Amino acid sequence: MSYEEFLSTVRDRGAYPVDEAEKIVSTVVGTLSDRLPAASAVHLADQLPMPLADILENSGGSGRSWGVQEFIAQVAERADEDEETAETDTRVVFSVISERVAGGEMNKLLSQLPSGYADLFGYAELS
């Protein structure tokens, strides 16, 4: 999947205007890159198109310990929107990521995050 296809899928799924989809994707992926340990971010980057891979590979790799609500609050702050909208945006972007990432890598990613993240990625049964 190319970056343009990724954006198009997010745009369609979230019913976003063209210019807003890219901002949302970069905000959510950027926040995810701050949440993940550096090695996990690099492994995820291997499965995503540029420039998403660049965002993940160039993250601080801080591996912050944000729970789901803290993560959503971070997205809301960075996107200058309310938390309900930020959660919707996160679900849309994460659902596209989960379709793009191979099953084994998705399992590794989810195993490194608290169970509530599985629901955001569309795996409610794992939460």
C-alpha positions as CSV (number, residue, x, y, z in Angstrom):
1,M,0.0,0.0,0.0
2,S,1.4,3.4,-1.0
3,Y,1.2,6.4,1.2
4,E,-1.4,7.9,-1.1
5,E,-3.5,4.7,-0.8
6,F,-3.1,4.8,3.0
7,L,-4.3,8.4,3.1
8,S,-7.2,7.7,0.7
9,T,-8.3,4.8,2.9
10,V,-8.2,7.0,6.0
11,R,-9.9,9.8,4.2
12,D,-12.7,7.5,3.0
13,R,-13.1,5.6,6.3
14,G,-13.2,8.8,8.4
15,A,-15.0,11.0,5.9
16,Y,-12.2,13.6,6.2
17,P,-11.5,16.4,3.8
18,V,-8.4,15.8,1.7
19,D,-6.1,18.2,3.6
20,E,-7.3,17.0,7.0
21,A,-6.5,13.3,6.5
22,E,-2.8,13.8,6.3
23,K,-2.7,15.9,9.5
24,I,-4.7,13.3,11.3
25,V,-2.5,10.4,10.1
26,S,0.7,12.2,11.0
27,T,-0.6,13.2,14.5
28,V,-1.8,9.7,15.4
29,V,1.3,8.0,14.0
30,G,3.6,10.6,15.7
31,T,1.9,10.0,19.0
32,L,2.2,6.3,18.5
33,S,5.9,6.7,17.8
34,D,6.3,8.5,21.2
35,R,4.4,5.7,22.9
36,L,6.4,2.8,21.5
37,P,10.0,1.7,22.4
38,A,12.4,2.6,19.6
39,A,12.8,-1.1,18.5
40,S,9.1,-1.5,18.2
41,A,8.7,1.7,16.3
42,V,11.3,0.6,13.8
43,H,9.7,-2.8,13.3
44,L,6.3,-1.1,12.7
45,A,8.0,1.3,10.3
46,D,9.2,-1.6,8.2
47,Q,5.5,-2.4,7.4
48,L,4.3,1.1,6.6
49,P,4.8,3.4,3.6
50,M,7.1,6.5,3.7
51,P,6.7,9.1,5.2
52,L,4.9,7.2,8.0
53,A,8.0,5.0,8.3
54,D,10.1,8.1,8.7
55,I,7.9,9.4,11.5
56,L,8.3,6.1,13.4
57,E,12.0,5.6,12.7
58,N,12.8,9.2,13.8
59,S,10.8,9.1,17.0
60,G,12.5,9.7,20.3
61,G,11.7,6.1,21.1
62,S,10.8,7.2,24.5
63,G,8.4,4.3,25.1
64,R,6.1,6.4,27.2
65,S,3.8,4.4,29.4
66,W,0.5,6.2,28.4
67,G,-2.6,4.2,28.9
68,V,-5.4,4.5,26.3
69,Q,-7.0,7.6,27.8
70,E,-3.6,9.3,28.1
71,F,-2.8,8.4,24.5
72,I,-6.1,9.8,23.3
73,A,-5.5,13.0,25.4
74,Q,-2.1,13.4,23.7
75,V,-3.7,13.0,20.2
76,A,-6.4,15.5,21.2
77,E,-3.8,18.0,22.4
78,R,-1.6,17.7,19.4
79,A,-4.5,17.9,16.9
80,D,-6.2,20.7,18.9
81,E,-9.5,18.8,19.1
82,D,-11.7,17.2,21.8
83,E,-11.0,13.7,23.1
84,E,-14.0,12.1,21.5
85,T,-12.8,13.3,18.0
86,A,-9.3,12.2,18.8
87,E,-10.5,8.7,19.7
88,T,-12.4,8.5,16.5
89,D,-9.4,9.7,14.5
90,T,-7.1,7.2,16.3
91,R,-9.5,4.3,15.6
92,V,-9.6,5.2,11.9
93,V,-5.8,5.4,11.6
94,F,-5.2,2.3,13.7
95,S,-7.7,0.3,11.7
96,V,-5.8,1.1,8.5
97,I,-2.5,0.3,10.2
98,S,-3.9,-3.1,11.4
99,E,-4.9,-4.0,7.9
100,R,-1.4,-3.1,6.6
101,V,0.7,-4.8,9.2
102,A,1.4,-8.5,9.0
103,G,-0.3,-10.6,11.7
104,G,2.9,-11.6,13.5
105,E,4.1,-8.0,13.7
106,M,0.6,-6.8,14.8
107,N,0.7,-9.4,17.6
108,K,4.1,-8.2,18.7
109,L,2.9,-4.6,18.7
110,L,-0.3,-5.4,20.7
111,S,1.7,-7.4,23.2
112,Q,3.8,-4.4,24.0
113,L,0.8,-2.2,24.7
114,P,-1.9,-2.3,27.4
115,S,-4.9,-4.4,26.4
116,G,-7.1,-1.4,25.8
117,Y,-5.0,-0.5,22.7
118,A,-6.2,-3.7,21.0
119,D,-9.7,-2.2,20.8
120,L,-8.4,0.9,19.2
121,F,-6.8,-1.2,16.5
122,G,-10.1,-3.1,15.9
123,Y,-9.3,-6.1,18.0
124,A,-12.0,-5.7,20.7
125,E,-11.9,-9.4,21.5
126,L,-8.3,-9.0,22.8
127,S,-9.1,-6.2,25.2
